[in-house]
């Protein structure tokens, strides 16, 4: 069985020849500092893992829409800690929006959020450009190169990560979004509906995508961030509509919760998603009991993740990494289709631990 067959069987909640394995993206920092500057393709080949390559469509915009959303970005240089700072102003016909941030060799972040008031959001809603056309050639090019070595993952068109709630939190800040859910829920529903409308207009063009799976959701929906009641009101109805349209496009949907999820397992099923990630264990700040999650919803959701990359890769040994793989396999083998993966990104770790991770997966035979 080749890697593509193996992974697609798991995405259909079946049992392939053996446990598929991937990583949740290769970080540039790790590739530079531990793998001699390899790219994603070379890294997957080195460890003989099943490939999961991320690539999304490219989009075409109307000139008028772009003229109403002019971006003035300034690079401000490095601060005393070596962080590279930037400042950006969005110029529209009715006013300006502003945000700022920084980046280092590990990650980028924002220091000032774009949306600060309800009027800011209305300005965003009126002028944030929505694509007028779509181009699948970047995905097809990767698919032609990938062949039978794995799967292609995409992200939906969205101003944040994968779903309206996560995108709104990206625009305004998660804490402020939670306060709005309590204080101004009608406005929040208007904002989420606006984001969803823009997303659905683009997803209507997704039919025929060469990608295999799309990632929705986001960590801001985790039950270590919001309650199941907030998820039910501010995530569920919007995710249901988005996921239904993604299914119309013929693509599998994985719901991404990189935090707590045990209190929202059935709610994720209710979104219409096909799978759930990242199954983050308590040792990594989540709450996932992989065996219990598999028992409860494994007949309705496939899983990706579950491996503690901190103790397994960054501070581990090959023996520890191997044992973790076996533990994850045993926790899921009776109920859920499963692709083992680190429960999020990693930046450090002896490559020998990654090799042990990949080799152990080959020993996990169904």
C-alpha positions in Angstrom: 0.0 0.0 0.0 1.5 3.4 -0.9 1.4 6.5 1.3 -1.5 8.1 -0.5 -3.7 5.0 -0.3 -2.7 4.6 3.4 -3.6 8.2 4.3 -6.8 8.4 2.3 -8.1 5.2 4.0 -7.5 6.9 7.3 -9.3 10.0 6.2 -12.2 7.8 5.3 -12.1 6.4 8.9 -10.8 3.0 7.7 -7.8 0.9 8.6 -4.9 0.8 6.2 -2.0 -1.6 6.2 -0.3 0.2 9.0 -0.3 3.5 10.9 0.3 6.5 8.7 2.6 9.2 10.1 3.3 12.9 9.2 4.3 16.1 10.9 2.1 19.1 11.5 4.2 21.2 9.1 8.0 21.6 8.9 9.1 24.8 10.6 11.8 26.7 8.8 13.7 27.0 12.1 14.0 23.3 12.4 14.9 22.7 8.8 17.7 25.3 9.0 19.1 24.4 12.4 18.6 20.6 12.5 18.3 19.4 8.9 20.9 21.5 7.1 18.5 23.7 5.2 16.4 20.9 3.7 12.9 21.7 2.3 9.7 19.9 3.2 10.1 17.4 0.4 13.6 16.5 1.4 12.7 16.2 5.1 9.8 13.9 4.5 12.0 11.8 2.2 14.8 11.7 4.8 12.6 10.1 7.5 10.4 8.1 5.0 7.2 9.5 6.4 3.9 9.9 4.6 3.7 13.3 3.0 1.2 15.9 4.0 1.9 19.0 1.9 0.1 22.3 2.4 -0.9 24.3 -0.6 -4.0 26.5 -1.3 -5.4 28.0 -4.5 -4.2 31.4 -5.8 -6.9 34.0 -6.3 -7.6 36.9 -8.7 -9.0 40.2 -7.5 -10.8 43.0 -9.3 -8.7 46.1 -9.7 -11.5 48.2 -8.2 -11.6 46.1 -5.0 -7.8 46.3 -4.6 -7.9 50.1 -5.1 -10.3 50.3 -2.2 -8.0 48.3 0.1 -4.5 49.8 -0.3 -1.8 48.4 2.0 1.0 50.7 3.2 3.5 48.5 5.1 6.7 49.7 6.7 9.5 47.5 7.9 10.8 49.1 11.1 14.0 47.1 11.6 15.0 45.0 14.6 14.4 45.9 18.2 16.8 45.3 21.1 15.9 41.7 21.3 16.5 41.1 17.6 12.8 41.0 16.7 11.9 42.4 13.3 9.1 44.9 13.6 6.5 46.1 11.1 3.7 48.7 10.9 0.8 48.5 8.4 -2.0 50.9 7.4 -4.9 49.9 5.3 -6.3 52.8 3.3 -10.0 52.7 2.2 -12.3 55.3 0.7 -13.9 55.9 4.1 -11.0 55.7 6.5 -8.0 53.8 7.6 -7.2 50.7 9.6 -3.9 50.0 11.4 -2.1 47.1 12.9 1.5 46.2 13.8 3.6 43.2 14.6 6.9 41.5 14.6 8.7 38.3 13.7 11.8 36.4 14.5 13.4 33.2 13.1 10.9 31.1 15.0 7.5 32.8 14.5 5.6 36.0 13.6 3.0 37.7 15.9 0.9 40.8 16.1 1.4 43.6 18.7 -1.6 45.6 17.6 -4.8 44.1 16.2 -6.4 45.4 13.1 -10.0 45.8 14.4 -10.4 47.9 17.5 -14.1 49.1 17.3 -17.4 48.1 15.8 -16.9 50.9 13.2 -13.5 49.4 12.3 -15.2 46.1 11.6 -17.9 47.7 9.4 -15.1 49.4 7.4 -13.4 46.0 7.1 -16.7 44.4 6.1 -17.3 47.0 3.3 -13.9 47.0 1.7 -12.0 43.8 2.5 -11.5 42.4 -1.0 -13.0 39.0 -2.0 -11.5 37.2 -4.9 -13.2 37.4 -8.3 -11.5 34.3 -9.6 -9.6 31.2 -8.6 -6.6 29.3 -9.9 -6.0 25.6 -8.9 -2.7 25.3 -10.8 -0.5 25.7 -7.6 -2.3 22.7 -6.1 -2.2 20.7 -9.3 1.5 21.3 -9.7 2.2 19.9 -6.2 -0.2 17.0 -6.8 1.7 16.1 -10.0 5.0 16.1 -8.1 3.6 14.3 -5.0 1.9 11.4 -6.9 1.3 8.5 -4.5 3.5 9.7 -1.7 0.8 11.4 0.4 -1.9 14.0 0.5 -2.5 17.7 -0.1 -4.0 19.9 2.6 -5.5 23.4 1.9 -6.8 26.3 3.9 -10.1 28.0 3.1 -10.2 31.7 2.1 -10.4 33.5 5.4 -8.9 36.6 7.0 -7.7 34.4 9.9 -7.2 30.7 10.1 -10.0 28.4 9.1 -13.4 29.3 10.5 -15.4 32.6 11.2 -14.8 32.5 15.0 -11.1 31.9 14.6 -10.8 34.6 12.0 -12.7 37.1 14.1 -10.3 36.4 17.0 -7.4 37.0 14.6 -8.8 40.4 13.7 -9.7 41.7 17.1 -7.9 39.5 19.7 -9.3 36.4 21.4 -10.0 38.0 24.8 -11.8 40.9 23.3 -13.9 38.5 21.1 -14.9 36.6 24.2 -16.0 39.8 25.9 -18.1 40.7 22.8 -19.8 37.3 23.1 -20.9 38.3 26.6 -21.6 42.0 26.1 -22.6 42.5 22.4 -23.6 39.1 21.1 -25.8 40.6 18.3 -22.9 42.5 16.9 -20.7 39.4 17.1 -23.2 37.3 15.2 -23.3 40.1 12.5 -19.5 40.0 12.3 -19.3 36.2 12.1 -22.0 36.2 9.4 -20.1 38.8 7.4 -16.9 36.7 7.6 -18.8 33.6 6.6 -20.5 35.3 3.7 -17.1 36.3 2.2 -15.8 32.8 2.8 -18.8 31.1 1.1 -18.6 33.4 -1.9 -15.1 32.0 -2.5 -15.8 28.4 -1.6 -18.4 28.4 -4.3 -15.5 28.5 -6.7 -13.7 25.6 -5.0 -15.6 22.8 -6.9 -13.0 20.6 -8.5 -10.1 21.4 -6.2 -7.3 18.9 -6.6 -6.6 19.1 -2.8 -7.6 16.2 -0.6 -8.4 17.9 2.7 -9.0 21.4 4.1 -8.3 22.6 7.6 -11.0 24.6 9.4 -11.5 25.7 13.0 -8.6 27.0 15.1 -7.3 27.1 18.6 -9.6 29.9 19.7 -12.4 27.4 19.6 -10.7 25.0 22.0 -12.5 24.3 25.3 -9.4 25.5 27.1 -10.3 28.9 25.5 -14.1 29.1 25.3 -16.9 27.1 26.9 -18.9 24.5 25.0 -21.9 26.9 25.3 -19.9 29.6 23.4 -18.8 27.1 20.8 -22.4 26.0 20.3 -23.6 29.6 19.7 -20.6 31.2 17.9 -18.8 28.4 16.2 -21.3 25.6 15.4 -23.8 27.3 13.1 -21.2 29.0 11.0 -19.0 25.9 10.7 -21.9 23.8 9.6 -22.6 26.1 6.6 -18.9 26.3 5.7 -18.2 22.6 6.0 -21.3 21.7 4.0 -20.0 23.9 1.1 -16.5 22.3 1.4 -18.1 18.9 1.1 -20.0 20.1 -2.0 -16.5 20.9 -3.4 -15.6 17.2 -2.9 -13.0 17.7 -0.1 -12.5 16.2 3.3 -12.7 18.6 6.3 -10.5 18.3 9.4 -11.4 20.5 12.4 -8.4 22.0 14.1 -8.5 22.5 17.8 -4.9 22.9 19.2 -6.0 22.9 22.8 -8.8 21.4 24.8 -11.4 19.3 23.0 -12.8 16.7 25.3 -15.8 18.8 26.1 -16.6 19.6 22.5 -16.1 16.3 20.8 -19.8 15.8 19.9 -20.1 19.5 18.9 -17.3 19.0 16.4 -19.2 16.0 15.0 -22.2 18.4 14.7 -20.2 20.8 12.5 -20.1 18.1 9.8 -16.3 17.8 9.9 -14.8 14.5 8.8 -11.9 14.6 11.2 -10.4 16.3 14.2 -6.9 17.5 15.1 -4.5 18.1 16.9 -5.5 15.8 19.8 -3.2 17.8 22.1 -2.4 15.9 25.4 -2.4 17.5 28.8 1.4 17.5 28.9 1.3 20.0 25.9 -1.5 22.2 27.4 -4.5 20.4 25.9 -6.8 17.9 27.5 -7.0 15.1 25.0 -7.5 11.6 26.3 -6.9 9.8 23.0 -8.4 6.5 24.0 -11.6 8.1 25.4 -12.0 10.4 22.4 -11.6 7.4 20.1 -14.3 5.5 22.0 -16.7 8.4 22.0 -16.5 9.7 18.5 -14.0 7.6 16.6 -16.8 6.0 14.6 -17.6 9.5 13.2 -14.3 11.4 13.1 -10.8 10.5 12.0 -8.0 11.9 14.1 -4.6 13.5 13.3 -2.1 14.3 16.0 -1.8 13.1 19.6 2.0 12.8 19.8 3.7 14.9 22.5 6.5 16.6 20.5 7.9 18.2 23.6 8.7 15.0 25.4 9.0 12.9 22.3 11.1 15.1 20.0 12.5 18.2 21.8 13.4 16.5 25.2 13.0 12.9 24.3 15.0 9.9 23.2 14.3 7.4 20.4 13.0 5.0 22.9 10.5 7.5 24.3 9.4 8.5 20.8 8.8 4.9 19.9 6.8 4.2 23.0 4.6 7.2 22.4 3.8 6.0 18.9 2.8 2.6 20.2 0.6 4.2 22.9 -1.2 6.4 20.4 -1.7 3.5 18.1 -3.2 1.3 20.8 -5.5 4.1 22.0 -7.1 4.6 18.5 -6.9 1.3 16.7 -10.3 -0.1 17.7 -12.4 2.9 16.8 -10.9 5.8 14.8 -9.1 6.2 11.5 -5.8 7.8 12.6 -2.8 9.5 11.3 -0.1 10.0 14.0 1.5 13.4 14.0 3.0 15.8 16.5 0.2 17.7 18.2 1.5 21.0 16.8 4.7 22.6 15.4 8.1 21.8 16.9 11.4 23.7 16.7 13.9 21.5 18.4 14.8 17.9 18.7 17.4 15.3 17.8 16.6 14.0 14.3 17.1 10.5 15.7 13.9 11.0 17.6 12.0 11.8 14.4 13.5 8.7 12.8 12.3 6.6 15.7 8.8 8.1 15.4 8.6 7.3 11.7 10.1 3.8 12.1 7.8 2.9 15.0 4.7 3.8 12.8 5.7 1.2 10.3 5.6 -1.4 13.1 2.0 -0.5 14.0 0.2 -2.9 11.7 -3.6 -3.2 11.7 
